[in-house]
């Protein structure tokens, strides 16, 4: 019974850290994009492409952490 509680606690920590780090990452990413777009408006299409690539990678991290957390809970 004690091991089950530890697994649930580990999954909760994993999911919460993934959520918080993704939120911080998106906030920093958006801020830097707006800063770069304000400095060089002609570079917005290039910056936007890079923004979407990084956002996809950032979101993939949280999705992987969520799947691992759910695996810990349900196995």
N, C-alpha and C positions, 0 to 999 in steps of 0.2 A: 504494500500500500504506500510506503514511503517513496519508493521509486516512481510510482505513478504521479505523485505530487511534484516531485522534482522535474519530471518530464513536462508537466503542465506549466510549471514555473519557467522552465527553459524556453518553452514555446512562446509564452507570454512576453518574456524579455526579448526574444528574437523578433517577434512581430512588432512590438512597440519601438524597438531600436530601428527597425526597417522603416516604419512609418515616420518617425521623427527625422531620421537622416534624409529620407526622400523629401520631406517638406522643406528642410533646410537647404538641400541641394537645389530644389526648384526655385526657392526664393533667391538664392545666390545667382542661379542661372538667368532668371528673369531680370534681375537687377543689372547684371553685367551686360545682358543683351540690350536693355534700354539705354544704358550708358554708352555702349558702342554705337547704337543707332543715333543717339543724340550728337555724338562727336563726328560721325561720318555717315550722313544719311544716304549717300550713294552706295554704301556697302551693305545696306539692309538685306537685299536678297541673299548675299553670301552668308551674312551672319545668321539669317533665319534658317538657312539650310543646316548650318552647323548646330544651331539651337535645337532643331528637331532631332538630329542624330544623337546629340548628347542627352536630350530628354528621353529618347527611347532607351538608351543605355541605362540611364538613371532609373527609369521605371522598371526595366528588366531586373535590376538588383532587388527592388522591393518585391517583385513577383516571385523571384527565386526564394527570397527569405520567407515569404508567405507560404509557399509550397512546402518548404522545409519545416516550418512551424506546424503546418497541418499534418505533415507526416509524423512528426513527434507526437501530436495529440492522438491521432487515429490509428497508430500501429501498436 
